[in-house]
Amino acid sequence: MSQEEQSIDYSLSHLKRKKIVFFLIALFCLTILVKFPMKSLLNQKLQSLLQVSPSCTIDLQKNEFEFFLPKIIFGDVTLPAGCVFPQKQIKLKETSLHFRGLSFSPFGLSFKLETTYKQNQLEAFFIPSFNSISILLENESEGGKFLGKTNKINFSDLKEFLPIVRFNGDLVISTLFLQLSYGGSLKDFILNVSTNNFLFPKQSIMGFDLEKMDINSLLIQLNLLPNNKLRIKKFIIGDEQSPLKANFSGELKLNTRNLKTSFLNTQGELFVSDKILQDIFLLKSILDRFDKKGKFYQIEIKSPLNSILSNGLSR
């Protein structure tokens, strides 16, 4: 037995050889990554993916690529007015795109995008597949409360998109799924946003002075139907204590070339407190054209979006 013990090799030289081989392979791969023009190829690919239409081309030239935690960090990014409805630019500060591996539904490479818009932290999953681009924003909830700090936008930071009326509160993006073809056509769309601190601050609208109103709750649920129609599954404003309550559903026929002329066809009911009707006496004359069940006006709206505010509600 002593002779056998002396013949055993405890130096683990075979493992040392494997380590050397592994090190050489890793060094070779690292050399290829450093020398190969990976950054320029990624820039070309990303630019081609994000040229959704001639009016919506996003410039991503200012960026840095990190190999060991695979991600791309972009400098100031501007979404042109042609990408946004209404026609307003959106400027984002530092934006990072993290590589997450392979997605099977939809099939393609998966990335996580992190950015900030006016102090609001946004996080989206970005999947370019063979014939489309998919974007997903989520905020998980538990017991009716949203857990994450991301994908919450303060209404005050959206005032340039809502020039007529001011709102306060935090709009939570529970789910936003957007799928676009590389030609710019909308293939799928799901939206679920809500808030429980919706506030109408004191302000003047069209010469009428309005006091502060605590609306509290807001829920909007939309999804895409065939023939470029958006189904308005739920549009609910207010709770039992709110001076303004509404519950609407219907459809929005999209005009992708000019979204302002998209046609709205919706039905629902609206409650307005006596105080509001006294403050806006013209509103009562408009609402009196509609039937009333209890305290709720029964309203049907059939009109292009750009004429709703200019012409008022039509029966």
C-alpha positions in Angstrom: 0.0 0.0 0.0 2.9 2.4 0.8 4.3 1.7 -2.7 0.9 2.5 -4.2 0.6 5.8 -2.2 4.0 6.9 -3.4 2.9 6.3 -7.0 -0.2 8.5 -6.8 0.3 12.0 -8.4 -1.2 14.7 -6.2 0.0 17.7 -8.3 -3.3 17.9 -10.3 -1.3 18.8 -13.4 -4.2 17.7 -15.6 -6.4 20.5 -14.1 -3.6 23.0 -14.5 -3.5 22.1 -18.2 -7.2 22.6 -18.5 -6.9 26.0 -16.8 -4.3 27.1 -19.3 -6.4 26.0 -22.2 -9.4 27.8 -20.8 -7.3 31.0 -20.2 -6.0 30.9 -23.8 -9.5 30.5 -25.2 -10.9 33.4 -23.1 -7.9 35.6 -24.1 -8.6 34.8 -27.8 -12.3 35.7 -27.4 -11.5 38.9 -25.6 -9.0 39.9 -28.3 -11.7 39.3 -31.0 -14.2 41.4 -29.1 -11.8 44.3 -28.6 -10.4 44.2 -32.2 -13.7 43.5 -34.0 -15.7 46.6 -34.9 -18.6 45.5 -32.6 -19.7 49.0 -31.7 -20.1 50.2 -35.3 -22.0 47.1 -36.2 -24.4 47.6 -33.3 -24.8 51.2 -34.2 -25.8 50.3 -37.7 -28.2 47.6 -36.6 -29.9 49.8 -33.9 -30.3 52.7 -36.3 -32.0 50.5 -38.9 -34.3 49.0 -36.2 -35.3 52.4 -35.0 -36.1 54.0 -38.3 -39.8 53.4 -37.8 -40.8 56.0 -40.4 -39.2 59.0 -42.2 -40.7 61.4 -39.6 -39.5 59.2 -36.7 -35.8 58.5 -36.9 -33.9 58.3 -33.5 -30.3 59.3 -33.4 -28.2 57.0 -31.2 -24.7 57.9 -32.3 -23.5 59.1 -28.8 -23.0 55.8 -27.0 -20.6 53.6 -25.1 -20.5 49.8 -25.2 -19.6 47.7 -22.1 -18.6 44.1 -22.7 -18.4 42.4 -19.3 -21.9 43.5 -18.3 -23.3 43.6 -21.8 -25.0 47.0 -22.3 -25.0 50.1 -24.3 -25.1 53.5 -22.6 -26.6 56.3 -24.7 -26.1 60.1 -24.2 -28.9 62.6 -24.7 -31.6 60.9 -26.8 -34.3 62.9 -28.5 -37.5 61.4 -29.9 -38.6 63.6 -32.8 -42.1 65.1 -32.9 -43.0 62.6 -35.6 -42.8 59.8 -33.1 -45.1 61.3 -30.5 -48.8 62.3 -30.3 -49.3 65.2 -30.0 -46.4 66.4 -32.0 -43.9 67.2 -29.3 -40.3 66.2 -28.9 -39.3 64.0 -25.9 -35.8 64.4 -24.6 -34.2 61.7 -22.4 -31.1 61.8 -20.3 -28.7 58.9 -20.0 -30.3 55.8 -21.4 -28.9 52.3 -21.0 -29.8 49.2 -23.0 -28.9 45.9 -21.2 -28.6 42.6 -23.1 -30.8 39.9 -21.4 -30.5 36.9 -23.7 -33.1 35.3 -25.9 -36.9 35.7 -25.9 -39.1 33.0 -27.2 -42.4 35.0 -27.2 -41.9 37.0 -29.3 -38.8 35.3 -30.6 -35.7 37.4 -30.8 -32.9 39.0 -28.7 -34.2 40.6 -25.5 -33.0 43.9 -24.0 -33.9 46.0 -21.0 -34.0 49.7 -21.5 -33.6 52.1 -18.5 -34.0 55.8 -18.7 -35.3 58.9 -16.9 -37.8 61.4 -18.2 -38.0 64.6 -16.0 -37.1 62.7 -12.8 -39.5 59.8 -13.7 -37.7 56.4 -13.8 -38.8 54.4 -16.8 -38.0 50.7 -17.5 -39.0 48.8 -20.7 -38.2 45.5 -22.3 -37.2 45.8 -26.0 -37.4 42.8 -28.3 -36.5 43.2 -32.0 -37.7 40.1 -33.8 -37.7 39.0 -37.5 -40.6 41.2 -38.6 -41.4 43.6 -35.7 -40.3 45.4 -32.7 -42.0 44.7 -29.3 -41.8 47.1 -26.3 -43.2 46.2 -22.9 -43.5 48.4 -19.8 -44.8 46.9 -16.5 -45.4 47.7 -12.9 -46.4 44.8 -10.7 -49.0 45.3 -8.0 -49.9 43.4 -4.8 -53.1 43.9 -2.9 -54.0 46.9 -5.1 -50.7 48.7 -4.5 -47.9 49.0 -7.0 -44.6 47.8 -5.7 -42.0 49.3 -8.1 -40.8 52.9 -8.3 -40.3 52.7 -12.1 -42.9 53.5 -14.7 -44.7 56.1 -12.7 -45.1 59.5 -14.3 -46.2 62.7 -12.5 -49.0 64.5 -14.4 -47.2 67.8 -13.9 -44.4 66.5 -16.2 -46.9 65.9 -19.0 -48.2 69.5 -19.2 -46.7 70.1 -22.6 -48.9 67.3 -23.9 -52.0 68.6 -22.1 -51.8 72.3 -22.8 -55.5 73.2 -22.0 -56.0 71.4 -18.6 -53.6 70.8 -15.8 -53.6 67.7 -13.6 -51.6 66.5 -10.7 -50.9 63.0 -9.4 -48.9 59.9 -10.3 -49.9 58.0 -13.4 -48.8 54.4 -13.0 -48.2 52.3 -16.1 -49.4 48.9 -15.0 -49.0 47.4 -18.6 -48.0 48.9 -21.9 -47.3 46.5 -24.7 -46.5 47.9 -28.2 -45.6 45.9 -31.3 -44.6 47.7 -34.5 -43.7 46.4 -37.9 -40.5 47.7 -39.4 -42.6 49.6 -41.8 -44.2 51.6 -38.9 -47.6 49.9 -38.8 -49.2 49.0 -35.5 -49.5 45.2 -35.0 -50.5 45.1 -31.3 -51.2 47.5 -28.5 -52.3 47.0 -24.9 -52.5 49.8 -22.3 -53.5 49.7 -18.6 -52.8 52.8 -16.6 -54.2 54.0 -13.3 -53.8 56.4 -10.4 -55.4 56.9 -7.0 -54.2 60.4 -6.3 -55.6 62.2 -9.3 -56.0 65.9 -8.6 -57.5 68.8 -10.6 -55.6 71.9 -9.2 -57.0 75.4 -9.0 -56.8 76.9 -12.5 -58.5 79.0 -15.2 -59.9 77.3 -18.3 -61.2 79.4 -21.2 -61.8 82.3 -18.8 -63.5 80.2 -16.1 -61.9 80.1 -12.7 -62.1 76.6 -11.2 -61.3 75.5 -7.7 -59.2 72.5 -6.7 -60.9 69.1 -7.1 -59.8 65.8 -5.6 -60.8 63.3 -8.3 -58.7 60.5 -6.6 -59.0 57.5 -9.0 -58.5 57.1 -12.7 -58.4 53.9 -14.8 -57.8 53.5 -18.5 -57.7 50.1 -20.3 -57.2 49.9 -24.1 -56.3 47.2 -26.6 -56.0 46.9 -30.3 -58.7 45.5 -32.5 -58.6 44.6 -36.3 -58.8 47.4 -38.9 -56.8 49.8 -36.8 -59.3 50.2 -34.0 -58.6 50.7 -30.4 -61.1 49.2 -28.0 -61.7 51.5 -25.0 -62.4 48.7 -22.5 -62.5 51.0 -19.5 -62.3 54.7 -19.0 -63.2 55.4 -15.3 -62.8 58.7 -13.5 -63.5 59.4 -9.8 -64.8 57.5 -6.8 -67.7 57.9 -4.4 -66.3 61.1 -2.9 -65.3 62.7 -6.2 -67.2 65.8 -7.5 -66.7 64.4 -11.0 -67.4 60.8 -12.0 -67.4 59.1 -15.4 -67.5 55.6 -16.8 -67.1 55.2 -20.6 -66.3 52.5 -23.1 -66.2 52.3 -26.9 -63.8 52.4 -29.8 -61.3 54.7 -31.4 -60.7 54.3 -35.2 -57.1 55.2 -35.7 -55.7 57.3 -38.5 -52.0 56.5 -38.2 -51.1 59.3 -40.7 -52.8 62.0 -38.7 -53.7 60.8 -35.2 -55.6 64.0 -34.4 -58.3 63.0 -36.9 -58.8 59.6 -35.4 -62.5 59.0 -34.9 -63.9 58.4 -31.4 -67.1 56.4 -30.8 -67.8 56.0 -27.1 -70.8 55.7 -24.8 -71.1 56.2 -21.0 -72.3 58.2 -18.1 -71.1 61.3 -16.4 -71.8 62.8 -13.0 -70.9 66.5 -12.3 -71.5 68.1 -8.9 -73.7 71.1 -8.5 -70.7 73.2 -7.5 -69.0 72.6 -10.8 -72.1 73.3 -12.8 -72.4 76.6 -10.9 -68.8 77.5 -11.6 -69.1 76.6 -15.3 -72.6 77.7 -16.3 -72.0 76.9 -20.0 -71.3 73.3 -19.1 -74.8 72.8 -17.7 -76.3 74.1 -21.0 -74.2 71.5 -22.9 -75.0 68.6 -20.6 -78.7 69.4 -20.5 -78.9 68.1 -24.2 -78.3 64.6 -22.9 -80.7 62.2 -21.2 -80.3 61.8 -17.4 -80.6 58.7 -15.2 -80.6 59.6 -11.6 -77.6 61.9 -11.2 -75.7 60.6 -14.3 -75.9 62.1 -17.8 -76.1 59.5 -20.5 -73.6 60.6 -23.1 -72.6 59.3 -26.6 -69.6 60.8 -28.4 -69.0 60.3 -32.1 -66.5 62.7 -33.4 -62.9 63.1 -34.6 -60.5 63.9 -31.7 -59.5 67.3 -33.0 -63.1 68.5 -33.0 -64.2 67.4 -29.6 -62.7 70.3 -27.7 -63.3 72.8 -30.4 -66.9 72.0 -31.0 -67.9 70.5 -27.6 -70.0 67.3 -27.2 -72.6 66.5 -29.8 -75.6 64.3 -29.2 
